Amino acid sequence: MLRKPKNVRVTLSELRAAAAGGQLFLMYQPKVDLSSGEVNGVEALARWNHVKRGPIEPTQFVSEVERGGLIDWFSEWAIRSAIKQSAAWRAEGIHMGMAVNISALNLEHVDFPDLVSRICSEENVERDTLTLELTETATQDTTRLMDTTIRFRLKNIGISLDDFGTGYGSLVQLRSLPFTELKIDRSFVSDLLHSKDSRAIIRALIQMSHDIGLSVTAEGVEDYDTLAALTLLGCDRAQGYYIAHAMPGEQLPLWMRKWQRRQDAGGNEKFLPVHHADDECANHTNDKQRRRI
C-alpha cells in the first residue's frame, strides 16, 4: 500500500539518484479506441519507490517537486523517458500515441516547446504522436499559458485538458487554449450508470468537444457496462482498470498481443479484458455481452 507522509521533502540530487537507480520510473496505462477496440495510445505515469520511505503517492511527490522548484528537471526527465520508450516500441513495430503529464509551471518557459520538439527529434519519434496533459485546475490563468500552448500546437504536439470537471472556468479554457483532447474526470465516469446527471453531463461534454474539434477520453473505466455506455454516447477513447492497470514498458507488447487476440476472438463482442481470459469470469462477461448485443 502507498504511504502518505505529511511532508515529502525532495531535492534535485535525490531525484537524480532515484532516476539513476530505477526507484523513479514510468508506468504506462493503455488507452483503447472505442470504435475499433484497438489500443491506440498510453499515458505515462510516474512512480517512486523511495529507498527509505517506500512507495510515495505521485500526487504528493509531484506537488513537492513543484514547490521545490524542481518541476523543470522532473518534466524533462518524464518526457525524455517516455519518448525513449516510444522509440523502443517503434523498433518492435508498435506505433501508438504517448501522453505525458506536465505542470503549468513548465509552460512559463517559452522555449519549453523547443526542448520537447528536440527530444522527439533526437529519438526519431514523430511529434504528432505526443500529447501533453494539463490538469484543469492548472489552466486557470489562460493568458499566461496561451503563448506556449500555441507554440506546441504549431509543432503538432497535442495538448490535453485532464481531469475535466474538477475545476472552475472550464468553458473559458476550452475556448481560449488550443486543446486537442478533453479527458472526462473519473468522478463522472464512475457514476455514469447510476446518475442521470452524470450521464447527461458526459453526453453534453462529448457532443460539445466534438463540435469544437476535440477528441474525448474517459478516465477511470472499471467495468464493461461503463465502457459500453461510453461507446454508445460516442466517446472516442477510454482507459481504466477494466482495460488494464499501468504496466512497465517492456510488458506492453505482450499485453497488446493478448488484448488483440481477445478482441479478434470476440468478433462483435469488443473489449474482452485480458485479465478475464481463461477463467469463469471470462465466461460470465461473455454471457453478459451476448445478452446486450
N, C-alpha and C positions, 0 to 999 in steps of 0.2 A: 504494500500500500504506500502511496506517495505521502511523504511527510509534509507538514505545513508549519514550518518555523515562522515565528512572528517577524523576524528580521533576517534577511539573507544578504549579507554584505558580499559584494562581488568586486574583484579587482581585475584589471586587464591581464596581469600575469597569471591569475587563477584561471581566467577564461582560456587563455592561450594554452596553458598546461593541460586543461581539461580536454580541449580540442585535439591536442597532440597525443594525449594518452587514450583517446577514444571514449572518455566519460561524457563529453559533449558531442552529440551526434544528431543526425536527422533520421526520422522515420517517414514513411510515405503511405498515405491513405488514398486508395483508388477512387476515382470518380467515374460513374457509368452514364453513358448516353441512354436516355430513357426511350428514345425512338428505335434504337437498334439493339440495346443490351450490351454494346461493346464498351470496353474500358478505353476512354479517350483522354485521361489525364490523371494526375495525382496532386495531392497537396503535401508539401514538405513540412513536417512538424518537428520542432526542436525538442530534444530530451537531454536531461543532465542527471547522470548518476554520480553524485558527488562522492569523492573518495572517503569523506568523513561524515557528511550529513545524510548520505544515501540519496535516493531519488527525490528531486525537488520539483514542485509544481511549475510548469512552464510559465504560467501567469505570474508567479512570484519572482522567478529569477529574471524574466524579461523586464518586469517593471523595475527591478533593481538595476539592471543593465542600463535602462533609460535614465534613471535617477543619477546613476554614477557617471553619466557622460560616455558610456561605452557602446552605445547603440550603433554607431557607425561601423565599428570593428565587427560587432556581432552580426549586423545585417549583411555586410560584405562576406563574412565567413559563411553565413547561411546560403546566400545566393551562389557563391562560388562552389560550395559543396553540392548544392542541388544541380547546378549546371554540369558539374563534373559527372554526377550520377546520370544525368540525361545523356551525356556523351557516351558513357559506358553502356547504357541501354541501346543507344543507336548502333553501337558496334555489334550488338546481338540481334539487330533487326527490329528493335522495338522503338517506334516513334510515337510520342504522345506529349500532351501538354504538361507543363510543370508550373505549379503555383507556389509562391513563397510569400510568407507574411513579412511585412516591413512596418516600420514605425513612421508616423507623420513627421517625426523629427528628422528622418533621413531626407525628406522632401524639402527641407530648408536649404539644402545644398543644391544649387542649380546645376552642378556638374555630376550629380548622382546618376542621372540617366546615361551620361557618357561612360561612367565606371561600369554600370551594368551592361551596357552595349559592348564594351571592351571585353568583359568576361565571357560573354556569349561568343564573340569572335575568336578569342583565344582557344575555346573548346570546340569551335566549329559547330555551334548549335544555333539554329535559326532563332532570331529574336521573337518572331511571332508565335513561338511555342511557349514563351514565358509570360506568366501573369503574376503581377504583384498585388497582394491582398492588403487592403487597409480596412481597419475596423471603422464602423460607422461613427463611434464616439471620437475617433481620432481625426475626423474630417470636418469638424465644426467650422474652422476658420478657412472657408473656401478660397478667399482671396490669397492667403498665404501659400496655398497648395497649387493654385492654378498654373503658374508658370512651369513648375516641374512636371506636373501630370501631363500637360500638353506636350512637353518635350519627350516624355515616354511614348505617348501615342504617335508622335511623328517618327519615332524609331520602331513602330509596330510592336511595341511591348504593351500587353494588356494591363488594365487596372481594374481590380475587382473591389466592390463595396461589400465588405464582410460583415457578418452578424447583423444584417439589416433588420430593423425593428427594435433595437435595443437602445437607440439614442433619440435625439431630437433634431428637427430641421432637416429631415432626410430628403424631402422632396426638393428643397433648395440645393442640396448636394448633388442630387441626380441631374438637376437642370444645369448646374454650374460647372461641374467637373466632368472630364471626358472618360467616364467609366465605360468598360466593355462588358462587365458582368455584375449581376446582383446576386448575393448569396443570402437566402432566407434563413434567419436565425432558427436554431433548433427548438427554441421555446414555442414557436408557432408550429413547426413541423411535428413535434411530439404530441401536440394537441389537435392535430388535423382531423382525426377520426372521431373525436369526442366533442368538438366545439364548432358550432355553426359559425361563430365569429371568426375563429382562426381559419376555417375553410374559406370563408368569404374574403378575408384579408389576403390569403395566399393566392386565390383566384385573381383578385384585383392586381396584386403585385406582378404576377406572371403576365397578365394582359398589358399592364402599363409598361413593364420592362420591354416586352416585345415591340410595343408601339413606338418606343424611342430607341430601338435598335440594340438592346442589351439582351444577352443570354441570361438564364436563370439556373442557379444551382441550389438545391435544398440540402441543408446540413442536418446531421443527426437522425438519419433514417435507420430505424431499428427493427422494422418488421415488414413483411410482404404487403400487408394491407395498406400501409402508408405509402409504400413505393408504388403500388398500383393506383392509389388515389392521385398521387402526384403526376403519374403518367397521364391519367385521364384529364387532369387540369392543364396539361400542356407544358409542364416543367421540362427543361432541357436536360439537366443532369442531376445526379444525386450522389451523396456519399454518406457513410454511416456504418455502424457496426453490423447491420444486416448484410451489407455488401462485403465489407472487410474492415478489420481493425488496421491501424497503421502498422507497417512492417518494415524491416530493413530492406535496403535497396536490392541486395543480392537475392532476396526471396521473391521479389515481384515477378520475374519472368515465369517461374514455376507456377505461382498463383494464377497468373494470367492464362496460362495454358489450361489449367484446371477449370477456371471460370469459363473459358470459351467452350470447352468440351461440354460443360453443364448446359450452356445456352444452346449449343448445337443439338444435344440430346433431347432438350426440352421442346424443340420445334417452336410452336407459337407460344409456349409457356416460358416466357423470358424470365430472367432474374432468379434462376435457381442458385442459391448461395453455395459456395464451395464447401463451407463448414458443415452443411447438412448432408453431404454426399454419403451414400452407402450406410445409412442408418435409418431408424424408424422415423426420425424427424423429417427426413427427405420424403418418405412415403406420405407422411401426413401433409407436408407442404404441397406435394404434387396433387393430392386429392383436393385440397382447398383450391388450388389453381384451376383444376379441371372444372370445378363447380362454377367458377366465375367466368370462364372463357366460353 
